[in-house]
């Protein structure tokens, strides 16, 4: 115990202990993983690539789904489509990630057997088989990320689109006789993208 306390700076007072931790953090010394018994940075490197792939795919799918649905909800305000999209967005926002992920595993892995719960044992497969095996293991995690993230972006798109659609220049564009498609996608949507790009950047 004394050895562990010394290695983590827990034998020091709060301020010196924090400064010791901060110095190690800045220089990239994160110690060893208790579970895997290897340096934390090594374990981090082995899994960050997969996390990045999942994050990028989920992010692209989120944009493809959320932005068009947000635009539809705004252009068809108070319609059935708007209510359905808004309700779906609220469900997605309200679902805790850990609960929804467990639910997907229960239904699609345990009950239906469509996806494996764990493991990526594909050494004996050819390159296409390995790719398909990896893809199979990524479906549920990516679906979880997309469904719990898409709602907030969808609502944000809808809110900004409604704001733009009520602007004076949109009324002027309609008064000039432009088609509704041109008004929405050439004039309104272009200006809706400004706040969207800001939040997407984050």
C-alpha positions in Angstrom: 0.0 0.0 0.0 2.8 2.4 0.9 4.5 1.6 -2.5 1.2 2.4 -4.4 0.7 5.6 -2.4 4.2 6.7 -3.2 3.8 5.9 -6.9 0.6 7.9 -7.2 1.6 10.8 -5.0 -1.0 9.9 -2.4 1.6 10.0 0.4 1.9 13.8 -0.2 -0.4 16.7 0.8 -3.1 17.7 -1.7 -1.2 20.5 -3.5 2.2 18.7 -3.9 0.3 15.5 -4.8 -1.7 17.4 -7.5 1.4 19.1 -8.9 3.2 15.7 -9.1 0.2 14.2 -11.0 0.0 17.3 -13.2 3.7 17.0 -14.1 3.3 13.4 -15.1 0.2 14.2 -17.0 1.9 16.9 -19.1 4.8 14.7 -19.9 2.5 11.8 -20.9 3.4 9.5 -18.0 0.1 7.8 -17.1 1.5 4.8 -15.2 0.5 1.2 -15.8 -2.9 -0.3 -16.3 -3.9 -2.4 -13.3 -6.1 -4.6 -15.5 -3.8 -5.3 -18.4 -0.4 -4.8 -16.6 1.0 -2.7 -19.4 1.7 1.1 -19.7 -1.6 3.0 -20.1 -0.4 4.7 -23.2 0.2 1.3 -24.9 -3.3 0.1 -24.1 -4.6 3.5 -25.3 -2.8 3.2 -28.6 -4.2 -0.3 -29.2 -7.8 0.9 -28.9 -7.8 4.5 -30.1 -7.8 3.5 -33.8 -11.0 1.5 -33.5 -12.7 4.3 -31.4 -11.7 6.9 -34.0 -13.3 4.7 -36.8 -16.5 4.3 -34.8 -16.6 8.0 -34.0 -16.1 9.1 -37.6 -18.7 6.7 -39.1 -21.2 7.6 -36.3 -20.6 11.3 -36.9 -21.2 11.1 -40.7 -24.4 9.0 -40.2 -25.6 11.5 -37.6 -25.2 14.4 -40.2 -26.9 12.4 -43.0 -29.9 11.6 -40.7 -30.3 14.6 -38.4 -29.9 17.5 -40.8 -32.5 16.4 -43.5 -35.0 15.3 -40.8 -34.5 18.7 -39.0 -35.2 20.5 -42.3 -38.3 18.4 -43.0 -39.6 19.0 -39.5 -39.1 22.8 -39.9 -40.7 23.0 -43.3 -43.7 20.9 -42.3 -44.2 22.6 -38.9 -47.0 21.2 -36.7 -47.6 18.4 -39.2 -47.6 14.6 -38.4 -44.1 14.4 -39.8 -42.9 17.2 -37.5 -44.5 15.6 -34.4 -43.0 12.2 -35.3 -39.5 13.6 -35.9 -39.7 15.7 -32.7 -40.9 12.7 -30.7 -38.1 10.5 -32.1 -35.5 13.2 -31.3 -36.8 13.5 -27.7 -36.6 9.7 -27.3 -33.0 9.7 -28.6 -32.0 12.6 -26.3 -33.6 10.9 -23.3 -32.1 7.4 -23.7 -29.0 6.8 -21.5 -26.2 5.4 -23.7 -25.5 2.4 -21.3 -29.1 1.4 -21.2 -29.7 1.7 -24.9 -26.5 -0.2 -25.7 -27.6 -3.0 -23.3 -31.1 -3.1 -24.9 -29.6 -3.5 -28.4 -27.3 -6.3 -27.2 -30.2 -8.1 -25.5 -32.4 -7.9 -28.6 -30.0 -8.3 -31.5 -27.2 -10.4 -29.9 -28.9 -12.5 -27.2 -32.4 -13.0 -28.5 -31.9 -12.8 -32.3 -28.3 -13.8 -32.5 -27.5 -11.5 -35.4 -24.4 -10.0 -33.9 -21.6 -11.4 -31.6 -21.5 -9.9 -28.1 -17.7 -10.0 -27.7 -14.4 -10.9 -29.5 -12.8 -10.3 -32.8 -11.2 -13.6 -33.5 -10.6 -13.5 -37.3 -6.9 -14.6 -37.7 -8.0 -17.6 -39.9 -10.2 -15.4 -42.2 -9.1 -13.8 -45.5 -8.9 -10.0 -45.8 -12.6 -9.6 -46.9 -13.7 -12.0 -44.1 -11.7 -9.9 -41.6 -13.3 -6.7 -42.9 -16.8 -8.2 -42.6 -16.1 -9.5 -39.2 -14.9 -6.1 -38.0 -18.0 -4.4 -39.6 -20.3 -6.9 -37.9 -18.8 -6.0 -34.5 -19.1 -2.3 -35.1 -22.9 -2.3 -36.1 -24.3 -2.1 -32.6 -21.8 0.4 -31.0 -22.3 2.7 -34.0 -26.1 2.4 -33.9 -26.0 3.3 -30.3 -23.8 6.3 -30.9 -26.0 7.5 -33.8 -29.4 7.1 -32.1 -28.4 8.8 -28.8 -26.7 11.7 -30.6 -29.0 12.4 -33.6 -31.8 13.9 -31.6 -30.1 17.0 -30.3 -28.6 17.9 -33.8 -32.1 17.3 -35.3 -33.8 19.7 -32.9 -31.0 22.2 -33.4 -31.4 22.1 -37.2 -35.2 22.4 -36.9 -35.0 25.5 -34.5 -32.4 27.3 -36.7 -34.4 26.5 -39.9 -37.6 27.9 -38.4 -35.7 31.0 -37.4 -34.4 31.5 -40.9 -37.8 30.7 -42.6 -39.4 33.6 -40.6 -36.8 36.1 -41.8 -37.7 39.0 -44.1 -35.5 38.0 -47.0 -37.3 34.6 -47.1 -40.7 36.4 -47.4 -39.1 38.6 -50.2 -37.8 35.5 -52.0 -41.3 33.9 -51.9 -42.9 37.2 -53.0 -40.6 37.3 -56.0 -42.2 34.0 -57.1 -39.3 31.6 -56.4 -40.3 28.0 -56.0 -40.5 26.6 -52.5 -37.7 24.2 -53.1 -35.4 27.1 -54.2 -36.5 29.2 -51.2 -35.8 26.4 -48.7 -32.6 24.8 -50.1 -30.9 27.7 -51.8 -31.7 30.6 -49.5 -32.9 29.3 -46.1 -30.7 26.2 -45.7 -27.5 28.0 -46.7 -28.0 30.4 -43.8 -29.0 27.6 -41.5 -25.6 26.0 -42.1 -23.7 28.8 -40.4 -24.8 27.9 -36.8 -24.8 24.2 -37.7 -21.2 24.2 -38.8 -20.3 26.0 -35.5 -21.9 23.3 -33.4 -20.7 20.4 -35.6 -17.2 21.7 -35.2 -17.4 21.1 -31.5 
